[in-house]
């Protein structure tokens, strides 16, 4: 049991851990309707950081829901100027930051198991 844990932890801490080099983010979404495809395209674009989706509330909700369910690295806000409102999606480094936290924990666990 202990050695399986050690092997698992060792292989995980051996993986490279680097912040994203550009604005490309994982673009696999749970849905692939026209709006989600547009979003997916934005996620895989290394040069754009912000995407503004101007649409009726039901569509914005749908896209928002899809983003949450797919755990995309995006900060969301609703821009309430003009009608319809816009959903503003800004790329962030949430996955990388989660991995940094995980790495810290792994290293601590590893040190504890090896002592
Ligand atoms: Zn969709």
Boltz pocket constraint, residues with backbone or C-beta under 6 A from the ligand:
constraints:
  - pocket:
      binder: B
      contacts: [[A, 31], [A, 32], [A, 33], [A, 34], [A, 35], [A, 36], [A, 37], [A, 62], [A, 63], [A, 66]]
      max_distance: 6.0
